[in-house]
Amino acid sequence: MKLCWDNIENLSIPKRSHAKVDFIDYTKKTIAKYYLIKCEQCFQECLVNSINKIHNDHNFCDLHCSNKFKDHPSGKNHPNWGIPNPVARKRMLENNPTKCGNLNPNWKGGHRSERQKLMGLKEYSAWRTSVYKRDNYTCQECGKKGNQTGGYLNAHHIKKYSEFPELMLDVNNGITLCKLCHRKVRGKEHLFEKKYLQLIENMLSYNKKE
């Protein structure tokens, strides 16, 4: 709730320096505490008795401004999506001078492995989507259904990429598994290889009949 500035004379500043509020109204039956904020939608300073927040700790003067802000494009719909922000990087370097780049304890030379580079390609993304579509976005181990974006699903290489890199983008070398089943299969690929290849062969022969 936003407080009208005309009532400012009813408010007093807390004497305690460690008080978490900016103003207090002692004229009411129950003490009302107010915060001085700057609305991130209309950019005006205002007093509120409860800080209206949505994700990422944004402050608003009222629900109207909050709803307006929610309508703003975010993520991939934002016009600045994917554009490097030098100001943010500079601020990060200033705040964490010992934790960026080669100063970070997890630094590994700044280079991705060959497999990581391949997994970032559009061709790999298209392969994964093709595997999901063929399997109807369903885990072929437990039958769990995923959504159209492939959430909670993984495209598993039946024959390991490390041993058969040439089959990395072969749709018939991929099978849809949920994250839990993929975790169980990982490291034991040879035990499931025959089963999954037979499963795909059956699917292909069934589709041909139709």
C-alpha positions as CSV (number, residue, x, y, z in Angstrom):
1,M,0.0,0.0,0.0
2,K,1.4,3.4,-1.0
3,L,1.2,6.3,1.5
4,C,0.2,9.8,0.4
5,W,3.0,12.4,0.9
6,D,0.4,14.6,2.6
7,N,0.5,12.4,5.6
8,I,4.3,12.7,6.1
9,E,3.8,14.9,9.2
10,N,2.3,11.9,11.0
11,L,5.5,9.9,10.5
12,S,8.6,10.0,12.6
13,I,12.1,8.7,11.9
14,P,13.2,5.8,14.0
15,K,15.7,6.8,16.7
16,R,17.6,3.5,16.5
17,S,20.2,3.6,13.9
18,H,19.8,-0.2,13.3
19,A,16.1,0.1,12.5
20,K,15.1,-1.6,9.3
21,V,12.5,0.9,8.3
22,D,12.7,4.6,7.3
23,F,9.5,6.0,8.9
24,I,7.1,4.9,11.7
25,D,3.5,6.0,12.2
26,Y,2.7,6.0,16.0
27,T,-0.8,7.6,15.5
28,K,-2.5,4.3,14.6
29,K,-3.6,1.5,17.0
30,T,-0.8,-0.7,15.7
31,I,2.5,0.8,14.8
32,A,2.8,1.2,11.0
33,K,6.2,0.9,9.4
34,Y,7.1,2.5,6.1
35,Y,9.9,2.1,3.6
36,L,11.2,4.7,1.3
37,I,11.7,3.2,-2.2
38,K,12.2,4.2,-5.8
39,C,9.7,2.4,-8.1
40,E,11.4,0.5,-10.9
41,Q,8.5,1.1,-13.2
42,C,7.5,4.8,-12.8
43,F,10.9,5.8,-11.2
44,Q,9.2,7.9,-8.5
45,E,10.1,7.8,-4.8
46,C,7.3,6.7,-2.6
47,L,6.5,5.4,0.9
48,V,5.1,1.9,1.2
49,N,4.2,-0.1,4.3
50,S,5.3,-3.3,2.5
51,I,7.8,-3.6,-0.2
52,N,6.1,-5.0,-3.3
53,K,8.6,-7.5,-4.9
54,I,8.6,-9.9,-7.7
55,H,11.5,-12.0,-9.0
56,N,15.0,-10.6,-8.6
57,D,14.0,-8.3,-5.7
58,H,12.4,-5.5,-7.7
59,N,10.6,-2.7,-5.8
60,F,7.3,-1.1,-6.9
61,C,5.1,1.5,-5.5
62,D,1.9,-0.5,-6.1
63,L,0.4,-3.5,-7.8
64,H,-0.3,-1.6,-11.0
65,C,3.4,-0.8,-11.6
66,S,4.3,-4.4,-10.6
67,N,1.9,-5.8,-13.3
68,K,3.3,-3.4,-15.9
69,F,6.8,-4.5,-15.2
70,K,5.9,-8.2,-15.5
71,D,4.7,-7.4,-19.1
72,H,8.2,-6.3,-20.1
73,P,10.0,-8.7,-22.4
74,S,12.5,-10.9,-20.6
75,G,14.9,-13.7,-21.4
76,K,15.2,-14.5,-25.1
77,N,12.4,-12.0,-25.9
78,H,14.4,-9.1,-24.5
79,P,16.0,-6.9,-27.2
80,N,19.4,-7.1,-25.4
81,W,19.4,-10.9,-25.2
82,G,22.8,-12.4,-26.0
83,I,24.6,-9.0,-26.2
84,P,27.6,-8.8,-23.9
85,N,27.3,-6.3,-21.1
86,P,30.7,-4.6,-20.5
87,V,29.3,-2.6,-17.6
88,A,28.1,-5.7,-15.8
89,R,31.5,-7.4,-16.4
90,K,33.3,-4.4,-15.1
91,R,31.2,-4.4,-11.9
92,M,31.7,-8.1,-11.5
93,L,35.5,-7.6,-11.7
94,E,35.4,-4.8,-9.2
95,N,33.3,-6.8,-6.7
96,N,35.2,-10.1,-7.2
97,P,38.7,-9.2,-8.3
98,T,40.1,-12.6,-7.2
99,K,37.3,-14.8,-8.6
100,C,37.2,-14.0,-12.3
101,G,38.9,-15.6,-15.3
102,N,42.2,-17.3,-14.6
103,L,42.1,-16.2,-10.9
104,N,39.1,-18.4,-10.3
105,P,40.1,-21.8,-8.6
106,N,37.9,-23.6,-11.2
107,W,39.7,-22.1,-14.2
108,K,40.6,-24.7,-16.8
109,G,42.4,-22.6,-19.3
110,G,39.4,-21.0,-20.9
111,H,39.0,-23.7,-23.6
112,R,36.1,-26.1,-24.0
113,S,36.6,-29.7,-25.0
114,E,36.0,-30.8,-28.6
115,R,32.8,-32.6,-27.4
116,Q,31.5,-29.5,-25.6
117,K,32.1,-27.4,-28.8
118,L,30.1,-30.0,-30.9
119,M,27.3,-30.0,-28.3
120,G,26.9,-26.3,-28.8
121,L,26.3,-26.6,-32.6
122,K,22.9,-26.2,-34.2
123,E,23.4,-29.6,-35.8
124,Y,23.6,-31.3,-32.3
125,S,20.5,-29.4,-31.2
126,A,18.6,-30.6,-34.3
127,W,19.8,-34.2,-33.7
128,R,18.5,-34.1,-30.1
129,T,15.1,-32.7,-31.2
130,S,14.8,-35.5,-33.9
131,V,15.5,-38.2,-31.3
132,Y,12.8,-36.7,-29.0
133,K,10.2,-36.5,-31.8
134,R,10.8,-40.0,-33.0
135,D,10.4,-41.3,-29.4
136,N,7.3,-39.1,-28.9
137,Y,9.0,-37.2,-26.1
138,T,8.9,-40.3,-23.9
139,C,11.6,-42.0,-21.8
140,Q,12.2,-45.4,-23.5
141,E,13.3,-46.9,-20.2
142,C,10.5,-46.0,-17.7
143,G,7.9,-44.4,-20.0
144,K,7.9,-41.0,-18.4
145,K,6.5,-38.3,-20.6
146,G,8.4,-35.0,-21.2
147,N,7.2,-31.7,-22.6
148,Q,7.6,-30.3,-26.1
149,T,10.8,-28.5,-25.2
150,G,12.5,-31.7,-24.0
151,G,12.4,-30.7,-20.3
152,Y,13.4,-33.5,-17.9
153,L,14.6,-35.5,-20.9
154,N,18.0,-36.4,-22.3
155,A,19.1,-37.7,-25.7
156,H,21.4,-40.6,-24.9
157,H,24.1,-41.9,-27.3
158,I,23.6,-45.7,-27.5
159,K,27.2,-46.2,-28.7
160,K,29.5,-43.9,-26.6
161,Y,30.7,-40.8,-28.3
162,S,34.2,-41.3,-27.0
163,E,34.4,-44.6,-28.9
164,F,32.2,-43.8,-31.9
165,P,32.5,-40.0,-32.5
166,E,31.3,-40.5,-36.1
167,L,27.9,-41.5,-34.8
168,M,27.4,-38.4,-32.7
169,L,24.7,-37.0,-35.1
170,D,23.2,-40.3,-36.2
171,V,19.6,-40.3,-35.1
172,N,19.5,-44.1,-34.9
173,N,22.3,-43.9,-32.4
174,G,20.2,-41.8,-30.0
175,I,17.4,-42.7,-27.6
176,T,15.3,-40.6,-25.3
177,L,15.7,-41.1,-21.6
178,C,14.6,-39.1,-18.6
179,K,17.3,-37.6,-16.4
180,L,17.0,-40.2,-13.7
181,C,17.2,-43.1,-16.2
182,H,20.1,-41.5,-18.0
183,R,22.0,-41.2,-14.8
184,K,21.5,-45.0,-14.2
185,V,22.6,-45.9,-17.7
186,R,25.7,-43.6,-17.8
187,G,28.9,-45.6,-17.4
188,K,27.0,-48.9,-18.2
189,E,26.2,-48.1,-21.8
190,H,27.5,-51.5,-23.0
191,L,24.8,-53.3,-20.9
192,F,21.9,-51.4,-22.6
193,E,23.3,-51.1,-26.1
194,K,21.7,-54.3,-27.6
195,K,18.4,-53.5,-25.9
196,Y,18.2,-49.9,-27.2
197,L,19.3,-50.8,-30.8
198,Q,16.6,-53.5,-30.9
199,L,14.0,-51.1,-29.6
200,I,14.9,-48.6,-32.4
201,E,14.8,-51.3,-35.0
202,N,11.3,-52.3,-33.9
203,M,10.1,-48.7,-34.0
204,L,11.5,-48.2,-37.5
205,S,9.9,-51.4,-38.8
206,Y,6.6,-50.5,-37.2
207,N,6.7,-47.0,-38.9
208,K,7.4,-48.6,-42.3
209,K,4.3,-50.9,-41.9
210,E,2.1,-47.9,-41.2
